[in-house]
Structure formats: C-alpha cells, structure tokens
Amino acid sequence: MELRNDSRYALLTPTSMGTRLTPLHGQPVHCSEQFSLVATSAETNVGSVSSFLGLPVKVLTTFVKGSPIARLIKDNLAGRHMDYEGKEVEPGGPWGYRHQINIADSGYGSRGPRVCNDRAGEVGRTRNVKDFDLERIFGREGVKIIHISGLIAALSPDTGTFCLELARAAKRHGTRISFDLNHRASFWDGREEELHEIFTEIASITDILVGNEEDFQLCLGIRGPDAGGKDLASKIEGFKGMIGRVRESYPGASAFATTLREVISTNTHMWGGIVYGAGEFHVAEPREIHVLDRIGGGDGFVGGMLYAILKGWEPEKWLQFGWATGALATSLLTDYAQPADEEQVWSIWEGNARVKR
C-alpha cells in the first residue's frame, strides 16, 4: 500500500479521551473499595503500538479547561510519545462538561467482565470540525494514515460531521484512511438513518476497513457470515465470504480485516484473525492466549496491523503482527499495548515466552 512520504505524522486519530476505573485483583465493581484509574480511549489504544515503536502519532481531541483529569490525560499521552491537539472547553460548573469514565472490572475465570460507561456531560461530544485547521494538519504537516473509529463517528451529530470532514480532507491530501466500524447499539438508537449515511460515505472513501460480523451488518447493511458447519474451516470460509461481499460494496478499499475470538473463560481465549490485502486472504487460525484483561485486544490488533502497513511490510505480516499486538494488549492492565520493541511482538507470534536476559 503506497503511503505519502512527505508526512510529519505516521498516524493521526480523532478521539474522546477519558479514564478507566478498575477494581484491583480482578474483583467486581460492587465488591470493591480500591480502584486503579488510567487514561484511555479506543482510538489511542490503536495509536499506542506505533507510538511505542517510535513512529510519530498525533491525537485530535477535546479537553475540559482546568480539569485535573485533563492534566492526567495530557501527561499520559505525552508518556505514550503522542502529540495532541484539542480545544479547551469551559467546565460549566459541577453539572457541566467532564471526561467520560469507563467503569469496568476485568472479570476472572468463569465470571465475565462487566462494563459501565458514564458518559454524562462528555466533553468529547462537543468536538467540532471548526476547532481544527484541517488544511494545516493534512496539507502542511501531512499524515500517512488517519484512523477513524465508529465510536467517535457515532458519539454525537457534531462528531459524526467531524469524522466525515476529516475523511474528506484526508482523501484530498492523499492520506490513507483506516475505518474501524465499532458499532455500539446505544449510540445508534434512534439515529440509524443518520449514522448509516455517515458511515457509508466514510467507508466509500476508506482504504483499510475493519469490523466484525455485527459491525458490517449493523453499520453498513452487509450480510454476515453464511451459516456453515461447526468446524473451524467452515467458519473461516463464512467470514471470507462476508469480506467478499464488503469488497464488492466498497471497491475503493484495498485492505479488510476482522478478528476471530472464542471465549473459553475470562482468562483463556482462542484468538485469530483474517486480513485481505494485495488481492489475497491471510488467516491466523484461532489459538489459545491467556488473558489478564480483554479490553483493548481488538484495538491492539488494529494498531499492530497499521504499524505493519506503515512499515511497508507484506499483508501476511500485517495479520501476524496485529495478532501478536492484540494478544500483548490482553496481557496488560492499561487497555493499550506497550511493546518494548518489534522483537517482543514477534516472540508472541512465535509462541516464545522464554525469559530474555
């Protein structure tokens, strides 16, 4: 996949930054008195693979002016080696704006994780295209790949327009567009027609299209995998057929991806993936991984895939590196993968967990 060679940033992503509140030791929220607090967002989860491996990444977001949580978030992004840009919004008193809170336990064994999102007054919903100079960002600074998430596109009417204008500006300036559909039913409730139109246009100019079977069906109206046998090969052929239908509907894209996950228990998953690129399919058949915390695994997969594309590797390695960075993310408590180096990631793919001295 040919990328711009005159870009300041390898990867750019719009996001709504917030925090995750997690009970310690895998305990449920209602049973806990001690919690950890970390800055997070799905989109920066994706960008972290590239930023920790040395590529320049930029985040477009919005902050609550004077908020100590905003300061925590800025320090976190700086610690992840990411540049950021965003309007400072007046808090508006105790019932005004704030950064969203993701309240989630990790689950344990036979008890699955539970997630409660507190998005009341979320400052990210105010983000407006008028707050950013898109000609400077895409023209003078330059971006190789922009990664857009359906979570942000569906957050509010303003953010939907924002993501659409970002995609249009990226297309004008030769920036490749990555779009992870990320359907959330609560975001789409009562807005199906509006959001389908926005998602369809973004997908129509996208270069890299990512989603699971529900995402493609509910966001774009593409039929999911055909029912087949219970064997793994039959299931994989069903997913290939779905991606084939997506390719027919969105021929402008050159890369497509979906993850494959079977939950054995909270801490044991079968993890795989399918990538279509350069005219052929590449499959990582699901194999067992041990999970400390599953949140961010899918984002880690996309982040690794985009890093591999940015490095100019072949599509087979897009899949392998993405599989491994997704697995890496599930071994951490931060929601995002923090690879020490490429060697660590390849060791995960190879199944080599021996000590490195």
N, C-alpha and C positions, 0 to 999 in steps of 0.2 A: 504494500500500500504506500503510494507516494505521499510524502509529507512536505510541508513548507520548510525550507532550510534557512529562512531569514527571521526566525521567531525568537523572541526573548523567552517565551514560556513554552515548555513542552506540553503542559496540560493546564486547562482552566476549568473551573467548575463553579456554578452558582449553588448556593446552599442557604439553609436557615440553621444557624448554629444554636445548639442548646446544650443541656447537660444530661447525663445519665446517673440516676440514683440507684445504687445496687446494694442489697443486703450482703453482709460478709458471709463467707463459708458456705455459699450455695443455699442459704436459708430463704424461705418465703418472706415476702414483704410484711405480711401481717404478724409474723412471729419474731420480727427483728427490732432491735434497738440501735444497732450500729450499721452504718451505711458508708459506702465509698461514693465520691462524687467526681465524675470525669467529664470533660468537654467532648462533645461528639456530634456527628451528623453523618448520614449515609453517604453523602457525596464526598466529604473529606475522608471518609473511610477508604473510598476508591483512590483518591489522590495520594494517600499516605504511602502506598507501595512505591510510586515514582519518587516522591519527595525524600523518603528514607534511603533510596538507592541513588540519590544525587541529581535527579532531574529537577529543573525549575518548575514549580507548581504555584498557581495563583487561585485564590478563593474570592468570589464575589458574594457578599453577604450584607447584613444589616445589624447594627449594634444598638443596645439601649444606652443612651448617653449617661455617663457617670456610674454605671452599674458595676459592682464588684464582680458579678458573674461575667459581664462583658470583658473585664480585665483578665479574668481567669481564661476565658476563651481566646483572647488575643495572645496571651502568654503561651497557651497550649499550641496554637497554630505556629507561632514562632519557634517553639520547641520541636515542631514537626517539620521545620525548614520550609514553611509555606509563606508566601507573600499573601496579603489580604487587602481588600478594599471594600469599604461599605459606609453607608450613611449612618450618622449618629442621630438616633431618634429620641426626642424628649420622652422621659418615662411617663409623664402624665399622672403622677401620684400613685398611691397604693393599688388602685384599680385600673391602672394604665397598661403600658407595654412591659413585657418581660421576655426573656429567653425561655423557650419551651423546656419542659422537664420530662425525660423518659424514665419512668419508674419501672424497673424490671429486675426480677430475680433471675438467676442462672439456671434454676432447676437442679435436680440431682437424681440420678438413677431412674426409677420409674415415675418420678414426679417431674412433669414437663415445666419449662419456664412459663412465667406469666408476665405480660407487659401491659402497663397502663400509661398512656400518653396524656400528659397535662399540657394542652396547647392553648389554654385560655389566654388571651392577650398576646399571642405570639408575635413578636416584633418582625419576624421574617415574612409574615403575611403582608406587610406594608411595602415590601420591596418593589420598586417601580423602575421601569426602563429609563425614565428621565433622570434617575440618580447616577447614571453611569455614562461615560463617553465611549460609546462602542467603536467609533472610528479610531480613537486613540488605542483602545485595547486591542482590536483586531488588525488595524491598519499600521499604526506606528510601532506599537510594541510587538505585536504578532503572536499568534498561538498556533501550535501544531494540531492539537486535538482539544475540543471542548467536550466535556462530559456533562450531559443533562439527565437528570433523574425525573421520572414521573411523579415522585413525591413533591418536588418543588413545582413542577408544572401544574399540579392539581391543588396546591395549597390555598390559593385564592385567585380571583379574577386578575388581580394585578400581577401575581407571579406567573400565571399562565401566559399573559401577554409578554411578560419579561422574557420567559424562556423561548417563546416564539420569535421575538425580535433578536435575541441572542443567536438563535439558529440561522435566521435570515442573514444577519451580519456576518456570521462565520462563513456561510456559503459564499457570500460576495467576495470575501477576502481569501478564499482558498483554504480555510481551516477545516480539518476533518471533524465530523460530528459523531459523537457516541451518544446513544439514547437508550437508557435502561428504563423500561416502561413502568415497573414498580407500582402496580395497581394497588390502591387501598380503597376498599368499599366505602368507608366512612367519608372519604374525601369526595367521592363521586356521587354520593347520594343526592338526588335532585338536580345534578349538573351533568348528567350523562351526555346529552346532545352537545352542550358547550365544550366539554372536555374531549369528547370523541373528535370533534372538528380540529381542536388544537393539536391533539396527539397525532392525528392523521397527517396534518401538514408537517409537523416536525419529523415524523417517520418518513415522509416522502422525500425529504432532503438529507436524511441521515446516511452516514457511511457505515456505521457499526451499530447494529440493532440487537438489543439484549432483552430477554424476558423468559418467563416460564410459561407453561401452557395456559394458566389463568390470565396472565398478563396479555398474551396475544389475543385471547378470546374476548376479554372484557374491555380492553383498551382499543383494539383495532378490528374486532369482529372476525378474526381468523379462526377457523375451526381447529380445535386442539388435536392431540394425537388420536389416531384411529384406534379403536379397541382391538387388541390382538391377544395372543396367548399370554400366559403368565411368565414365560421365560424371558430372560433379560434381553436376548437378541431381538425378540418380537417387540418389546417395549422401546428399544432404541430405534428400530425401524419406524415405529409410530412417531417418535419425536423428529426423525429425519423428514418424514412426510409432512409434519406440521411446518418445519422450517422451509420446506419446498414451497408450501402454499404462501408463506410470508414472503419468500423471494419473488414469487410471481406477482404479488400485490405491491411490493416495494422494490422494483428492479434497480433503483438507484443505489441501494446499499450493496456493499461488496463483502461484508462480514456479518455473520449472525452467530449468536451464542445462547446456550441455555445450560443451566446446571441440572444435575441429576442427584437427588438426595433421598435416601430412605432412612428413617429414624428407627434404630433398633432400641435404643434407650436414650435418655437425655445426654449421656456421655459417650455413646457409641453410635456413629452414623456410617452409612455406606455413602461415599462421596464420589461423584463423577461429573462429567460434562461433555457437551457436544459443541464443536465450533465448525462453522462453514467459512472457508476463505480460500482465495485463489482457485475457485472452481471445484473444490472437493471438501468432503466431510472428514473431520478428525474426531475420534471418540476416545474419551477416557472412561472405561467401564468402571462402575462404582466399586470402590474398595474401602475397607474399614479404616476409619480415622477415630481417634479418641478426642472427645470434645470437652473442653473446660467451660466454654461459654459460646453458644452458637451464634449470637448476634454479631453481624458483620461478616460472616463467612461468604455470603453471596457478593457483598461489596469487595471483599478481598479477592475473589475470583475475577471480577471485572477489572480491578486495579492491576492485577498481575497480567491479564491479557493486554490491557492498554500499554503497560510498560513494555511488554514484548513487541507490540506493534511499533511503539516509539523507537525501540532499539533496532528495528528493521529485520527482525527475525522472521523465519518461515511460520506459516499458520499452525503447523504441528506444535511448535514451541509456544505459540500463543496459548494453546489449550493446556499444555503441560505446566507452564509457569503459573497460569491462572489457577489451575487445580491446586498447586502447591501453596500459593499465597492465600487462597481461600482456607486451606487446611491450617496454615500458620495462624490466621486470624482467630480460628476457633480454639487455639491453644493459649490465647491471651485474654486479659480482662479489660482491654481498652476499646473494644469494638473494631479496632483497625490493626492491620498487620504492620509490624515494625521490623522488617527484615534487616539483619545485620549486614548482609551482602548477598550477592547472587548465589554464591556457593551454598549458603544456608538453605535457600529456596530449592535449589536443585537436589540437595540432600534429602529434603522432604519428599520431593517427587520420586526419588530413587528408593525411598524407604529406609534410608540410612540414618538411624537415630543414635549411632555410637557417639561417645564423648569425643569432642575435638579439643586437643590440648595444644 
